[in-house]
Amino acid sequence: MTLTAHVPTTSGSRYLQQLCKHWSHKFETDFDAQQGSIAFPMGPIRLAAGPDALTVTIEPQEGVDVERFKQVVADHLDRFAFREAPLTFDWR
């Protein structure tokens, strides 16, 4: 299963880098200003920053609480985006 959300924001690059740096002390991460990946225990997270949105893709492992996974990612991004939080996640 793969779920993707397009999150409207002009600060996608900043949030992507903050999230990857935040989790880099616990999990394997790889990122630059435009894209990132996090080897999260619930499943991989991929991020891509565009001029008007941050695209977040999660791949929950079998047996994972998908709603909890989505909420963990959204909560963390909202913390970094406190000036414009809550961000809108249109998971598909």
C-alpha positions in Angstrom: 0.0 0.0 0.0 1.2 3.5 -0.9 -0.5 6.7 0.3 0.4 10.1 -1.0 -0.7 13.5 0.3 -0.1 16.9 -1.5 0.3 19.4 1.3 -0.2 23.0 0.1 2.7 25.2 1.4 5.4 27.4 -0.1 7.8 26.2 2.6 8.0 22.5 1.6 11.7 22.4 1.3 12.2 23.8 4.7 9.8 21.4 6.3 11.2 18.4 4.4 14.7 19.2 5.7 13.5 19.8 9.2 11.7 16.5 9.4 14.6 14.6 8.0 17.0 16.2 10.3 14.7 15.6 13.3 14.5 11.9 12.6 18.1 11.4 11.4 19.3 10.8 15.0 17.0 7.7 15.2 16.5 6.5 11.6 18.4 6.3 8.4 17.6 9.4 6.3 18.7 10.8 2.9 17.7 14.3 1.8 18.6 17.5 0.0 16.5 20.7 -0.5 14.1 19.1 -2.9 13.6 15.5 -1.8 14.1 13.2 1.2 13.5 9.7 2.5 13.2 8.4 6.0 13.5 4.7 6.9 10.7 4.9 9.5 9.8 1.8 11.5 6.2 1.8 10.3 7.4 2.0 6.7 9.3 4.3 4.4 8.5 8.0 4.1 9.4 9.9 0.9 9.1 13.7 0.6 9.3 16.0 -2.4 9.2 19.8 -2.2 7.6 21.8 -5.0 7.0 25.5 -5.2 3.5 25.3 -3.9 3.3 22.0 -2.1 5.1 19.3 -0.2 4.3 15.8 -1.4 4.4 13.2 1.3 4.4 9.5 0.4 4.2 6.7 3.0 4.4 2.9 2.5 2.9 1.3 5.7 4.3 -2.1 6.5 1.8 -4.9 6.8 0.0 -4.8 10.1 0.8 -1.2 10.8 -2.0 1.1 12.0 -2.2 3.3 8.9 -4.2 6.0 10.5 -1.7 6.3 13.3 1.2 6.4 10.7 -0.5 9.3 8.9 -1.1 11.1 12.1 2.5 10.8 13.3 3.8 12.3 10.0 1.1 15.1 10.0 1.7 16.0 13.7 5.5 16.3 13.2 5.1 18.4 10.1 2.6 20.6 11.8 5.1 21.3 14.6 7.6 22.6 12.1 4.9 24.5 10.3 3.5 26.1 13.4 3.0 29.5 11.6 0.6 27.9 9.1 -0.6 24.8 10.9 -2.6 22.8 10.7 -1.4 21.8 7.3 -3.9 20.1 5.0 -3.2 16.4 4.1 -5.3 14.9 1.2 -4.2 11.3 1.6 -4.9 9.1 -1.4 
